[in-house]
Amino acid sequence: MSILIDAFSKEKLLACKGYNTLFIDKNIPVNHESIVPTSEREKYPEVEGNKKGLLHYSDLTVLYNSDRKVPFVSAYNIDGTDKQKVSRTSFRPEPRIKTALQLDNAFYDLRKDGPTEFEIGHMAANNEMAWGTDAQLRAYRTFFFTNSVPQAEVLNTGIWKSLESYIITEAAAPSKNKKIAVFTGPVLKSNDPQYIEDKRFQIPLLFYKVVVFPTTKGLFSTGFVMSHQRRLEEMKMFAKTYKIEKAMVAKEPFTDFQYKTVFQMDMGALEELTGLNFKWKGVQRLKVPNDMNQVKKIRKVRDSKDAKDAIKKTEKMFLPRSSTQAPALTMILPS
């Protein structure tokens, strides 16, 4: 019980250092503070104990958008050398910022008739943070509303969870460099639809995950984007008809990721989509083939079956892996 108490104690939280910029390589900083544009940082909340408005946890820092009540990004470190099994707990409000700036259980219970469809979607997931001697403490500290975004159940427990499992498995794989950095959050658009049960809340429809990992050829980054738009449309969650924006032009990948042809995006295209910055000196980018309809396709994917159908239509567009490409991470997804 003491671990649980310590995990949510404001006094203990005030001492947290958060995401470690030099976690992978002491000579190559992978900075989290540069991700959000300066013009958007005014949306950070006032955070007790942090003048920059950052929320530090154990090897996790949340850059929080107080206007939208979701993170811009959750930045976290994973060390696969000592993965542990951990317990879950309930989500709780973050005590260092105003409760009015956070979603809560009452929000998730707004729809009374039938399934709400919204689940409290972990950004940095408890299982991802379950490493090292303080694994349980790290895992518990992911259960703050500030590290979550409403997600459709079919995404949260389906293909998004599969991507989380991919990252966990790869970080713990034998004969690999174990330390990686992950940056994840919702894609926040000004025209995101209003939630029918609370029109003050705009529902993010897309989610991204960027991974920085070491190889024998240096540090590399790659990114993924997923959507729950189709499911939310089926559940009539929007306050009014939402029109899909025009597909953006997408400009190498965990090349053995089962659904790479659907969800993996070029890093430049991902930056354009999110409005965030994922450039770091000394970090190379895996290349993803150009597909003008990438985002449009992602929006239409409901579950793994849709993803497999989309693969059949698009896999011919993807280049074969070359002998000079950076080593890929190993990916096994459930059917």
LINSUL-V254853 format. One record per pair of residues at least 6 apart in sequence whose ideal C-beta (glycine too) atoms are under 7 Angstrom apart, sorted by the first residue. I is the first residue (numbers start at 1). J is the second residue. D is the distance in whole Angstrom. If there is no record, write none. Layout:
# LINSUL-V254853
i->I j->J d->D
i->I j->J d->D
This chain:
# LINSUL-V254853
i->3 j->136 d->5
i->3 j->137 d->6
i->3 j->140 d->7
i->4 j->89 d->6
i->4 j->140 d->6
i->6 j->12 d->5
i->6 j->137 d->7
i->7 j->137 d->6
i->7 j->140 d->4
i->7 j->141 d->5
i->8 j->92 d->6
i->10 j->95 d->4
i->10 j->96 d->6
i->13 j->96 d->6
i->14 j->49 d->4
i->16 j->56 d->4
i->16 j->57 d->5
i->16 j->58 d->6
i->17 j->56 d->6
i->18 j->54 d->7
i->18 j->56 d->3
i->18 j->57 d->6
i->18 j->60 d->6
i->18 j->61 d->4
i->19 j->32 d->5
i->19 j->59 d->7
i->19 j->60 d->6
i->19 j->61 d->4
i->19 j->75 d->4
i->19 j->76 d->6
i->19 j->77 d->6
i->20 j->59 d->6
i->20 j->77 d->5
i->21 j->29 d->5
i->21 j->30 d->6
i->21 j->31 d->5
i->21 j->32 d->7
i->22 j->29 d->6
i->23 j->77 d->4
i->23 j->179 d->6
i->23 j->181 d->6
i->24 j->30 d->6
i->24 j->179 d->5
i->24 j->180 d->7
i->24 j->181 d->6
i->24 j->212 d->7
i->24 j->214 d->6
i->24 j->219 d->6
i->25 j->214 d->7
i->25 j->219 d->6
i->28 j->219 d->6
i->28 j->282 d->4
i->28 j->283 d->7
i->30 j->181 d->5
i->30 j->212 d->5
i->30 j->280 d->5
i->30 j->283 d->6
i->31 j->280 d->7
i->32 j->61 d->6
i->32 j->75 d->4
i->32 j->183 d->7
i->34 j->277 d->6
i->35 j->63 d->7
i->35 j->73 d->5
i->35 j->183 d->6
i->35 j->276 d->5
i->35 j->277 d->6
i->35 j->278 d->7
i->36 j->63 d->5
i->36 j->72 d->5
i->36 j->73 d->7
i->36 j->276 d->6
i->37 j->275 d->7
i->37 j->277 d->7
i->40 j->72 d->7
i->43 j->65 d->5
i->43 j->66 d->6
i->43 j->67 d->5
i->44 j->53 d->3
i->44 j->63 d->7
i->44 j->64 d->6
i->44 j->66 d->7
i->45 j->53 d->6
i->45 j->64 d->6
i->45 j->66 d->4
i->45 j->97 d->4
i->45 j->98 d->7
i->45 j->101 d->5
i->46 j->53 d->7
i->46 j->97 d->7
i->47 j->53 d->5
i->47 j->54 d->7
i->47 j->55 d->6
i->47 j->96 d->5
i->47 j->97 d->6
i->48 j->96 d->4
i->49 j->96 d->6
i->50 j->56 d->7
i->54 j->61 d->6
i->54 j->63 d->6
i->55 j->61 d->7
i->55 j->62 d->4
i->55 j->64 d->6
i->55 j->94 d->6
i->55 j->96 d->7
i->55 j->146 d->6
i->57 j->141 d->4
i->58 j->134 d->6
i->58 j->137 d->6
i->58 j->138 d->4
i->58 j->141 d->5
i->59 j->76 d->6
i->59 j->77 d->4
i->59 j->129 d->7
i->59 j->138 d->6
i->60 j->74 d->7
i->60 j->76 d->4
i->60 j->124 d->5
i->60 j->129 d->7
i->60 j->141 d->7
i->60 j->142 d->7
i->61 j->75 d->5
i->62 j->71 d->5
i->62 j->74 d->5
i->62 j->146 d->5
i->62 j->147 d->5
i->63 j->71 d->6
i->63 j->72 d->5
i->63 j->73 d->5
i->64 j->71 d->5
i->64 j->72 d->7
i->64 j->146 d->5
i->65 j->71 d->7
i->65 j->72 d->5
i->65 j->188 d->7
i->66 j->101 d->4
i->68 j->188 d->6
i->68 j->202 d->7
i->69 j->101 d->6
i->69 j->102 d->6
i->69 j->103 d->5
i->70 j->149 d->5
i->70 j->186 d->6
i->70 j->204 d->7
i->71 j->123 d->6
i->71 j->146 d->7
i->71 j->147 d->7
i->71 j->185 d->5
i->72 j->185 d->6
i->73 j->183 d->5
i->73 j->184 d->7
i->73 j->185 d->4
i->73 j->276 d->7
i->74 j->123 d->4
i->74 j->124 d->4
i->74 j->147 d->5
i->74 j->184 d->6
i->74 j->185 d->6
i->75 j->183 d->5
i->76 j->124 d->4
i->76 j->128 d->7
i->76 j->129 d->7
i->76 j->182 d->5
i->77 j->181 d->6
i->78 j->128 d->6
i->78 j->131 d->6
i->78 j->167 d->7
i->78 j->171 d->5
i->78 j->180 d->5
i->78 j->182 d->6
i->79 j->131 d->5
i->79 j->132 d->6
i->79 j->178 d->6
i->79 j->179 d->5
i->80 j->131 d->7
i->80 j->171 d->3
i->80 j->172 d->4
i->80 j->178 d->4
i->81 j->178 d->5
i->82 j->131 d->6
i->82 j->132 d->5
i->83 j->130 d->6
i->83 j->131 d->5
i->83 j->172 d->5
i->84 j->130 d->5
i->84 j->131 d->7
i->84 j->135 d->4
i->86 j->126 d->6
i->86 j->130 d->4
i->86 j->135 d->6
i->86 j->136 d->5
i->86 j->139 d->4
i->87 j->136 d->7
i->88 j->126 d->6
i->89 j->140 d->6
i->89 j->143 d->5
i->90 j->143 d->7
i->91 j->120 d->5
i->91 j->143 d->5
i->91 j->144 d->7
i->91 j->145 d->6
i->91 j->148 d->6
i->92 j->143 d->6
i->92 j->144 d->6
i->93 j->99 d->5
i->93 j->102 d->5
i->93 j->104 d->6
i->93 j->145 d->6
i->94 j->102 d->6
i->94 j->144 d->5
i->94 j->145 d->7
i->94 j->146 d->4
i->102 j->145 d->5
i->102 j->146 d->6
i->103 j->145 d->5
i->104 j->145 d->6
i->107 j->198 d->7
i->108 j->116 d->6
i->108 j->118 d->6
i->108 j->120 d->6
i->109 j->116 d->7
i->110 j->197 d->4
i->110 j->198 d->6
i->111 j->197 d->5
i->117 j->152 d->5
i->117 j->153 d->6
i->117 j->231 d->7
i->117 j->232 d->7
i->117 j->235 d->5
i->117 j->237 d->6
i->118 j->150 d->4
i->119 j->151 d->6
i->119 j->153 d->5
i->119 j->156 d->5
i->120 j->148 d->5
i->121 j->148 d->6
i->121 j->149 d->5
i->121 j->150 d->6
i->121 j->151 d->3
i->121 j->156 d->5
i->122 j->142 d->6
i->122 j->147 d->7
i->122 j->148 d->6
i->123 j->147 d->5
i->123 j->148 d->6
i->123 j->149 d->6
i->123 j->184 d->5
i->123 j->185 d->6
i->124 j->142 d->5
i->124 j->147 d->6
i->124 j->184 d->7
i->125 j->142 d->6
i->125 j->164 d->5
i->126 j->139 d->4
i->126 j->142 d->5
i->126 j->143 d->7
i->127 j->164 d->7
i->127 j->168 d->6
i->128 j->164 d->6
i->128 j->167 d->6
i->128 j->168 d->6
i->129 j->138 d->4
i->129 j->139 d->5
i->129 j->142 d->6
i->130 j->138 d->7
i->130 j->139 d->5
i->149 j->186 d->5
i->149 j->204 d->6
i->150 j->203 d->7
i->151 j->160 d->7
i->151 j->228 d->6
i->152 j->228 d->4
i->152 j->231 d->4
i->152 j->232 d->6
i->154 j->231 d->5
i->154 j->302 d->6
i->154 j->303 d->5
i->155 j->226 d->6
i->155 j->228 d->4
i->155 j->231 d->7
i->158 j->303 d->5
i->158 j->304 d->6
i->159 j->226 d->6
i->159 j->259 d->7
i->159 j->303 d->7
i->159 j->304 d->6
i->159 j->307 d->6
i->160 j->207 d->7
i->160 j->226 d->6
i->162 j->333 d->5
i->162 j->334 d->6
i->163 j->209 d->6
i->163 j->224 d->6
i->166 j->257 d->7
i->166 j->331 d->5
i->166 j->333 d->7
i->167 j->182 d->6
i->167 j->211 d->6
i->169 j->332 d->7
i->170 j->176 d->7
i->170 j->329 d->4
i->170 j->330 d->6
i->171 j->178 d->6
i->171 j->180 d->5
i->173 j->330 d->6
i->177 j->214 d->4
i->179 j->214 d->7
i->180 j->211 d->6
i->180 j->212 d->6
i->180 j->213 d->5
i->181 j->212 d->4
i->182 j->209 d->7
i->182 j->211 d->5
i->183 j->210 d->4
i->183 j->278 d->7
i->184 j->208 d->7
i->184 j->209 d->4
i->185 j->208 d->7
i->186 j->204 d->3
i->186 j->206 d->7
i->186 j->207 d->5
i->187 j->204 d->6
i->187 j->206 d->4
i->187 j->207 d->7
i->187 j->208 d->6
i->187 j->273 d->6
i->187 j->274 d->5
i->188 j->204 d->6
i->191 j->245 d->7
i->192 j->202 d->4
i->192 j->203 d->6
i->192 j->204 d->6
i->192 j->205 d->6
i->193 j->202 d->7
i->193 j->203 d->6
i->193 j->238 d->4
i->193 j->239 d->7
i->193 j->242 d->4
i->194 j->202 d->6
i->194 j->238 d->7
i->194 j->239 d->4
i->195 j->201 d->5
i->195 j->203 d->5
i->195 j->237 d->6
i->195 j->239 d->7
i->196 j->236 d->7
i->196 j->237 d->6
i->196 j->238 d->6
i->196 j->239 d->5
i->199 j->239 d->5
i->203 j->232 d->7
i->203 j->237 d->7
i->205 j->227 d->6
i->205 j->228 d->7
i->205 j->229 d->4
i->205 j->299 d->7
i->206 j->225 d->6
i->206 j->227 d->5
i->206 j->298 d->7
i->207 j->225 d->7
i->207 j->226 d->5
i->208 j->223 d->6
i->208 j->224 d->7
i->208 j->225 d->5
i->208 j->270 d->6
i->208 j->274 d->6
i->209 j->223 d->7
i->209 j->224 d->5
i->210 j->221 d->6
i->210 j->223 d->4
i->210 j->278 d->5
i->211 j->221 d->7
i->211 j->222 d->6
i->212 j->219 d->6
i->212 j->221 d->5
i->212 j->283 d->6
i->213 j->220 d->6
i->213 j->329 d->7
i->215 j->326 d->5
i->215 j->327 d->5
i->216 j->327 d->7
i->217 j->326 d->5
i->218 j->284 d->6
i->219 j->282 d->6
i->219 j->283 d->5
i->219 j->284 d->7
i->220 j->283 d->7
i->220 j->284 d->5
i->220 j->286 d->6
i->220 j->326 d->5
i->221 j->267 d->6
i->221 j->278 d->6
i->221 j->283 d->5
i->221 j->285 d->5
i->222 j->253 d->5
i->222 j->254 d->6
i->222 j->264 d->7
i->222 j->286 d->4
i->223 j->265 d->5
i->223 j->267 d->5
i->223 j->270 d->4
i->224 j->263 d->5
i->224 j->264 d->6
i->224 j->265 d->7
i->225 j->263 d->6
i->225 j->265 d->5
i->225 j->270 d->7
i->225 j->273 d->7
i->225 j->298 d->5
i->226 j->263 d->6
i->226 j->298 d->7
i->227 j->298 d->5
i->227 j->299 d->5
i->227 j->301 d->6
i->229 j->299 d->5
i->230 j->300 d->6
i->230 j->301 d->7
i->230 j->302 d->4
i->231 j->302 d->5
i->232 j->238 d->7
i->244 j->296 d->7
i->244 j->299 d->6
i->247 j->292 d->6
i->247 j->293 d->5
i->247 j->295 d->5
i->247 j->296 d->4
i->248 j->269 d->7
i->248 j->272 d->6
i->248 j->273 d->6
i->248 j->295 d->5
i->249 j->292 d->5
i->250 j->265 d->6
i->250 j->266 d->5
i->250 j->269 d->4
i->250 j->290 d->6
i->250 j->291 d->5
i->250 j->292 d->7
i->250 j->294 d->4
i->251 j->266 d->4
i->251 j->268 d->5
i->251 j->269 d->5
i->251 j->290 d->6
i->252 j->286 d->4
i->252 j->287 d->5
i->252 j->288 d->7
i->252 j->325 d->5
i->252 j->326 d->7
i->253 j->260 d->5
i->253 j->264 d->4
i->253 j->286 d->5
i->253 j->288 d->6
i->254 j->260 d->7
i->254 j->328 d->5
i->254 j->329 d->4
i->254 j->331 d->6
i->255 j->321 d->5
i->255 j->328 d->4
i->256 j->328 d->5
i->256 j->330 d->6
i->256 j->331 d->5
i->257 j->264 d->6
i->257 j->331 d->4
i->258 j->331 d->6
i->258 j->333 d->4
i->259 j->307 d->5
i->259 j->311 d->7
i->259 j->333 d->7
i->261 j->311 d->5
i->261 j->314 d->5
i->261 j->315 d->5
i->261 j->318 d->5
i->262 j->297 d->6
i->262 j->298 d->7
i->262 j->301 d->6
i->262 j->307 d->5
i->262 j->310 d->5
i->262 j->311 d->6
i->263 j->298 d->7
i->264 j->288 d->6
i->265 j->288 d->6
i->265 j->294 d->6
i->266 j->287 d->7
i->266 j->288 d->4
i->267 j->278 d->6
i->267 j->285 d->4
i->269 j->294 d->7
i->270 j->278 d->7
i->271 j->277 d->6
i->271 j->278 d->6
i->273 j->295 d->6
i->286 j->326 d->6
i->289 j->317 d->6
i->289 j->318 d->5
i->289 j->319 d->6
i->291 j->317 d->6
i->297 j->310 d->6
i->300 j->306 d->7
i->301 j->307 d->5
i->301 j->310 d->6
